[in-house]
Amino acid sequence: MGKKKTQTFTFIDLFAGIGGMRQGFEHVGGKCVFSSEWDKFAQVTYHANFDEVPHGDITKIEAEEIPDHDLILAGFPCQPFSHAGLKMGFDDMRGTLFFDVARIIAEKRPAMVLLENVKGFVNHDRGRTFSTIKEVLENELGYSVFHKVLNASDFGLPQNRERIFIVCFDKDRFKNPKFKFPEPTGIETRLGDILEENVDSKYTLSTRLWQGHKRRKREHMAKGNGFGYSLFNHDSVRTSTISARYYKDGSEILVSRQGNPRKITPREAARLQGFPDSFVIPVSDTQAYKQFGNSVAVNVIRAIAGEMKRVYEAG
């Protein structure tokens, strides 16, 4: 029996955003050797926290320029693929951002890959987008593929946030990877645990905006649909999903209080996604809401990272 590998694994952070995936994998000992993110405001936040400005547009970066690594992290945007060809595979992906992940995998042959996307990704384009990606990963690139939808609220965060995670292991390196997705922690969640005590009055809705929210909700209810604002309090077990559009009016997560309700603050948005209070928020509130709304739930990533590290070290 050979010794188990316990050295630090290296990873690259693609579509990095503000580094939510990086947070989770650094927590279990991973070392980031390259990052890419095109949004200039996200780059500012990334630099403030990791002392590194991510490289820009991944479509313009040659795979050979990227350092060798053990793991690719990529929360890539979902785009439709062309199905002009009879064969669903690599060529169908050209012009999509997943193609850039795939060409880097093909060139660098990392031991592991973690992809993240919205829950509905599995059913996108009647399931063809996902089946194309799985086909390419398994049969053209040679990886064992595991996928599952996980909810942030199962991992100690008071937010209903379901995302699909796709975990891949190189078949040449891992003949029979015994990977299992992490189980729910059973930790009880409560919105009050992440709320700040003294909140600036600027986060309280104006009477005009609050009346507008109530009017729109009445109109939606009259039409028989459930759209409209969502109100929560300190004892709420979880909120709805925070999105990148939260900055517009905050309607999906409002905190009840005496008088008009309020939006959550950027720091509360960070906590809702599992970022520590040491995480620096150097941008405007508008950009901060976009960034945390676009990010991943760090607690979920940390749990997945632990399981992936276990398989990696077992070899």
C-alpha positions, 0 to 999 in steps of 0.5 A: 500500500502506497502512502496517501497523498496529503499535499495541498491540491491546486485549483483554478477559479473560472467565472470567479465572480467574487471568489465564493468557490475559492473561499470554500476550497481554500478552507479545506487546504486548496491553493488557487493558482489562476483566476478569471473574471471579466466583470470589473466590479467583481474584479475589485472585490476579488482583489480586495479579498485575495490580493489578486486581480483575476484575468479577464475574458476567458474566451481570449485566454489560451489554455497553454497560458494557464498554470497546471492544476489539480482542479477546475472550478467553474460556475459557468453561465448557462447558454443554449447549444447548437443542435445542427449536427447529428452528433451531440458533442464538442463541436456543438459547444463552440461559441458557448462559455462551456466550450472554454471550460472544455478546451481547458480541461482537454489541454490541462487534464486536471484530476477533478472538475467542479461545475455549478449552475442554476437548478433548472439547468438540467432541464434547459432546452428539454435536457439537451444542454445537460446531456451534451455537457455530460456526453462531452465530459464522460465520453470525449474528455474521459471523466466520471461525472456525478451531479446533484441539486443541493440547497443552501438551507441544508448547510446552515444558511437561512436561504432557500437556494437550490443549485446543481453541482457537477463533480468530475474525476479523471477516469485515468487517475481514479478508476472507481472514485467513491464520491458522495455528495455531502449530506444535509448538516441538520443545523437549524437556521434562523434569519435573525442569526445573520441580521445586523443589530444597528441598520442604517435607515436608508435600507428601510423602504419608502412609503411610496415603494412599500405601497407599490409593492403591496399594490403589485402583490394584490394585482398578482394575487387577483390574477392567481399567481404568487408573484410579489414581495416576500416578507420575513422576520427574525424567526423565519427559518429561511428566506427566498433566493437572493438574486442579482436583481436584488438591488432594484427593489429588494422585493424578494427578501424584505425584513419586517420591522416596526413601520415599513419593512427594510431590505437586507444590508450588503453585509447581511447578503454576504452572511446569507451566502456564507461569507465571513464578516472578514470578507471586504465589501469595497464596492457600492451597495448596488454592485454588492447586491449584484455580486452576492446575488450572483455568488455561490453559497460558501457553506455548500461549496465547503462541504463539497470541497471536503468530499472531493478532497477525500477522494483526491487523497485516497487516489 
